[in-house]
Structure formats: structure tokens, C-alpha cells
Amino acid sequence: MKTKQTVKLSITGIAAKGKAIARTSDGIVVFIEGGVPGDLALVYLYKKRRSYFEGRVEKIITPSPDRLDPKCDHFGVCGGCQWQHLSYEAQLSHKQEEVHQNFKKIGNLDFPDLQPILGSKDIFEYRNKMEYSFSAIVHNPKTKEKEDGFGFGFKKRGTWWAVENLNGDSGLYDAQVENFMPTLRGWFEETNLPAWHPPKREGFYRFLVARRSEANEKLLFNLVTSSDGLESFDRQAFVELLKSEFGERLQGVIHTINDDKGDRVEARSGDSELVYGEAFITETLHELNFDIEMS
């Protein structure tokens, strides 16, 4: 076998980072992007390692009974959701087997059978915090090319510089927040302040971080910008935009100045200021209330 060829494989398991596993007729392991255990697929081999190949699904011949249509139209691009094309019950089963094999084969440990994983009652919109990125380099999912523009959403998987615009609910976080993303992006663009350009390390808009209370559905936002162009930014108008959409759900708005050249939310060079409401959300655990800040 060699790279740059397509082979027919039966996919049998899952691995880390959203990849599936298959074996060739002579026993060589192939780690596959876009596969689901139970699929019979044509797989393009694009990389050879010492003891295995890496490939991606080109065509599903016979789909697995556990295969689903992903809820997120960004599936497979940003890497935020890696198994939405696999039923939740199958996810739990295969992930438990992966843990078992890691202990047994890698750790060389002998232990009793694992208890079944307890699944979550919330399969979608389960995260209580999300970080969205800005970038002047936009990944176009149709052409697969990188274009100059105003990107606001998730970073393309495998890159630190390119963002694919999020145009609706990803299934990961709050649906109202993510369905509002196109309006937010349009508002940011209309300010004529640029998105951050990671390679050039310049620009204004850098990140928007959102935190949600599971106890009362309140929302806390942190807009992270540089100071370059700050005098032209109307923070109150931004607050009013959020208030118009989220109303009483809006707990607070923070503005963080981050002039670090590194690609991180936390500011080592700059400061944070509460510009509306409270700087925390409240969660209830075992009848105790906890005020939780953004970080």
C-alpha cells in the first residue's frame, strides 16, 4: 500500500481527535477522518507513518446504522464537534472501549470490567462557556480556500489563523446566541474596525467569550479587542445591541483590552472593565449558589 490511492475499508472503531479506525486486509491500521464504526467506505490515503496510514472518507458505500446527519453545518471543519455524525449511544459505547484499551494496552493494567458511562441528559447545547474568534482570514467551506474578509466564528480545524463564519446554532452552545451571530458579525463589520489578522498581529476585534448559567439561563459576554482603534469603538452601542436581543437574559458585558501579540483571550498587556450589569453568573449546585466570573 502507498499514499495517494483509494481503498475500500470496513470501519470498526474510533480513535482520538474525531478519527475512526479500520484495518487493511494485511492488518495495517488506518486512521480515518469522516468515518463512523460500521461504515463500508472508500478511503483516500493521504499520509503514511511508520506503522499506520492516515486517510479520509471519499465515499460511503454502506452507511453504519449508527450514522446520523450532523446538526451543525460546520461539522468536520472547525473541530468543535467531532462526533455529531455518530449516535450518542454509540459514542458512549466506543469511547468506553477506547478508555478500556488505553488502560489495557498502553497502561498494561489488569482490572475488572468498567461500569457503563453515564450519559448526559443534554446531548446538544450542553456547553456553558464558548469562545468565538475573529480573523481577517476567512475559510470558505465551499471553495476550501482562505479569503480576505471579516471572519467571526470557529477556527478551522488545524489552523490558528483562519476562521469560518458561524451562521447559526452549532449544537454546542446556546442556540439563541449562535443564531444571533450573523447579526453580530454584520454589526461589527459596520463599525469599520478590522478583525484581528493573526499572521500580521494587528487589528481590533479579537474574541467574544460567552458564559451561560444553567440555573437561570443568564448570559455574560466578554468582548476582547486591541487598543488600536479603541477611540472609534462605541461600547454602549454594543451593549444596547445585546440588550435588544437578549433582554433580561443579559447578566453582564465585559470589555477586555488585549494588546498581546499571542493568540490568547487573557490579557497580559491590557485590562478588563465591566461596562454593563454584573461580572458573574450564578450557578446552583446541591442547593448552594455560586457566583462564577468569566475566567
C-alpha positions in Angstrom: 0.0 0.0 0.0 1.0 3.6 -0.6 -0.3 7.1 -0.3 -2.5 8.9 -2.9 -4.6 5.9 -3.5 -8.2 5.0 -2.6 -9.0 1.7 -0.8 -12.3 0.1 0.3 -12.4 -0.4 4.1 -14.8 -1.5 6.8 -14.5 0.9 9.7 -14.5 -0.8 13.1 -13.8 1.7 15.8 -13.0 5.2 16.9 -9.8 6.9 17.9 -8.8 10.3 19.4 -9.4 13.7 17.7 -12.5 12.6 15.9 -10.9 9.9 13.7 -12.2 6.4 13.1 -10.2 3.2 12.7 -10.0 0.5 10.1 -7.6 -2.3 9.1 -6.5 -3.3 5.7 -6.6 -6.9 4.5 -3.0 -7.3 5.6 -3.6 -5.8 9.1 -2.3 -2.3 8.6 -4.1 0.3 10.8 -5.7 3.3 9.1 -6.9 6.4 11.0 -9.8 7.9 9.0 -11.4 11.4 9.0 -15.2 11.4 8.5 -15.8 7.7 9.3 -18.2 6.0 11.6 -17.8 2.5 13.0 -19.9 0.2 10.8 -19.3 2.2 7.6 -18.1 0.5 4.5 -16.3 3.3 2.7 -13.8 4.3 0.0 -10.9 5.9 1.9 -8.3 8.1 0.3 -4.9 7.5 1.9 -3.0 10.8 2.2 -0.3 10.2 4.7 1.9 7.2 5.7 3.5 6.7 9.1 5.9 4.0 10.2 3.2 1.7 11.4 -0.1 3.1 10.1 -1.8 5.3 7.4 -4.0 8.3 7.7 -6.9 8.8 5.3 -10.3 10.4 4.8 -13.6 9.1 3.6 -14.2 9.9 -0.1 -17.5 7.9 -0.4 -19.8 5.9 1.8 -20.7 2.6 0.2 -22.8 1.3 3.0 -23.5 3.6 5.9 -23.3 2.5 9.5 -26.7 2.0 11.3 -25.2 4.4 13.9 -24.5 7.2 11.3 -26.5 10.4 11.7 -26.8 13.7 9.8 -24.8 16.3 11.9 -26.8 19.1 13.4 -24.0 21.7 12.8 -23.3 22.8 9.2 -19.7 23.4 10.2 -19.2 19.8 11.1 -15.8 18.5 10.2 -14.3 22.0 9.6 -13.8 23.7 12.9 -13.3 20.6 15.1 -15.6 21.9 17.8 -17.9 18.9 17.4 -16.2 15.7 16.3 -18.9 13.0 16.6 -22.2 14.6 15.7 -22.4 12.1 12.8 -22.4 9.2 15.3 -25.4 8.3 17.5 -25.0 9.3 21.2 -25.4 5.8 22.4 -22.7 4.6 20.0 -20.5 7.4 21.1 -20.7 6.3 24.7 -20.0 2.7 23.8 -17.0 3.3 21.6 -15.5 5.9 24.0 -15.7 3.5 26.9 -14.0 0.9 24.8 -11.2 3.4 23.9 -10.7 4.1 27.6 -10.5 0.4 28.4 -8.0 -0.2 25.6 -5.8 2.7 26.8 -5.6 1.2 30.3 -5.1 -2.3 29.0 -2.7 -1.8 26.0 -0.9 1.4 26.9 -1.0 1.2 30.7 -0.6 -2.6 30.7 -3.1 -2.8 33.6 -5.4 -5.7 34.5 -8.7 -4.6 36.1 -12.3 -5.6 36.3 -14.8 -4.5 33.6 -15.6 -0.8 33.6 -19.0 0.4 34.7 -21.0 1.8 31.8 -20.5 5.6 31.1 -23.4 7.7 32.4 -24.7 9.7 29.5 -25.8 13.4 29.8 -29.4 14.3 29.6 -28.3 17.2 27.3 -26.9 15.9 24.0 -26.9 19.4 22.3 -26.3 22.9 23.6 -24.6 21.5 26.6 -21.6 23.8 27.0 -21.8 26.7 29.5 -18.9 28.7 28.0 -17.9 29.3 24.4 -15.1 31.3 22.8 -15.6 32.7 19.3 -12.7 34.1 17.3 -12.3 37.0 14.9 -9.9 36.8 11.9 -9.2 38.8 8.8 -8.6 35.5 7.1 -11.8 33.6 6.3 -12.1 29.9 5.4 -14.6 29.4 2.6 -16.3 26.0 3.2 -17.5 25.8 -0.4 -14.2 26.5 -2.2 -12.0 25.3 0.7 -9.9 28.4 0.1 -8.7 31.1 2.5 -10.0 34.6 1.7 -9.5 38.1 2.9 -12.6 39.2 4.8 -14.2 39.5 8.3 -14.3 36.2 10.0 -16.3 35.6 13.2 -16.9 32.1 14.5 -14.8 29.0 14.9 -11.3 28.5 13.8 -10.8 26.0 11.0 -9.5 22.7 12.4 -5.7 22.6 12.2 -5.2 26.3 11.8 -4.6 29.2 14.2 -5.2 32.0 11.7 -8.3 31.1 9.7 -11.9 31.4 10.9 -15.1 30.0 9.3 -18.1 32.3 9.9 -20.7 30.8 12.2 -24.2 31.4 10.8 -26.4 29.5 13.2 -26.8 27.0 16.0 -23.8 24.6 16.2 -25.4 22.3 18.6 -22.7 23.0 21.1 -23.8 26.2 23.0 -26.8 28.4 23.4 -29.0 28.4 20.3 -30.2 32.0 20.7 -26.6 33.3 21.0 -25.4 31.3 17.9 -28.4 32.2 15.8 -27.6 35.8 16.5 -24.1 35.5 15.3 -24.8 36.8 11.7 -26.4 39.9 13.1 -23.4 40.4 15.5 -21.0 39.9 12.6 -22.8 42.5 10.5 -22.7 45.0 13.3 -19.0 44.5 13.9 -18.3 45.0 10.2 -20.3 48.2 10.1 -18.1 49.8 12.7 -15.3 49.7 10.1 -12.9 48.4 12.7 -10.9 45.4 11.4 -10.9 41.8 12.6 -7.6 40.6 14.1 -5.0 39.5 11.5 -3.1 36.6 13.2 -0.1 36.5 10.9 0.3 40.2 10.9 -0.7 40.5 14.6 -2.7 43.6 14.0 -6.4 44.6 14.0 -9.1 45.4 16.6 -11.6 42.6 17.2 -10.1 39.5 18.7 -12.5 37.3 20.6 -16.0 37.2 22.0 -16.4 34.9 25.0 -19.9 34.0 26.3 -20.8 32.2 29.5 -24.3 30.9 30.4 -25.8 29.9 33.7 -27.5 26.6 33.7 -29.6 27.7 36.8 -31.3 30.7 35.3 -30.2 31.0 31.6 -28.4 34.3 32.2 -25.7 35.3 29.8 -22.3 37.0 30.4 -20.2 38.3 27.5 -16.6 39.4 27.3 -15.6 41.3 24.1 -11.8 41.2 23.7 -10.2 43.8 21.4 -6.9 45.5 21.0 -6.5 49.2 21.8 -5.7 50.1 18.2 -8.9 52.0 17.1 -10.4 52.0 20.6 -11.4 55.7 20.3 -13.7 54.8 17.4 -15.5 51.9 19.2 -18.9 52.7 20.8 -19.1 50.3 23.7 -22.6 51.5 24.7 -24.0 50.8 21.3 -22.6 47.2 21.5 -24.3 46.8 24.9 -27.6 48.1 23.5 -27.4 45.6 20.7 -27.0 42.7 23.1 -29.8 44.1 25.3 -32.2 44.3 22.3 -31.7 40.6 21.6 -31.3 39.0 25.0 -33.3 41.3 27.2 -33.4 40.1 30.8 -31.1 37.2 29.9 -28.2 39.6 29.7 -26.4 39.4 33.0 -23.3 41.5 32.1 -20.9 42.7 29.5 -17.2 43.0 29.9 -14.7 44.7 27.6 -11.1 43.4 27.7 -8.2 45.2 26.1 -5.6 42.7 24.9 -2.5 44.0 23.1 -0.6 40.8 23.5 0.8 39.5 20.2 0.0 35.9 21.2 -3.3 34.3 20.3 -5.0 34.2 23.7 -8.1 35.7 25.4 -6.4 36.5 28.7 -4.7 39.9 28.6 -1.2 40.1 29.9 -0.9 43.6 28.3 -4.2 45.5 29.0 -7.1 45.3 31.3 -10.8 44.4 31.7 -13.7 46.6 32.5 -17.3 45.8 33.4 -19.4 48.0 31.1 -22.9 46.7 31.9 -24.6 44.6 34.6 -22.7 42.1 36.8 -19.3 40.5 36.2 -20.5 37.0 37.1 -23.3 34.4 36.6 -24.8 32.4 39.3 -25.0 28.6 39.3 -26.8 26.4 41.8 -25.2 23.1 42.9 -26.7 21.0 45.7 -28.9 23.9 46.7 -25.8 26.2 47.1 -25.4 29.3 44.9 -22.0 30.1 43.4 -21.1 33.3 41.6 -18.8 32.4 38.7 -16.8 35.0 36.9 -15.8 34.9 33.2 -12.4 33.3 33.5 
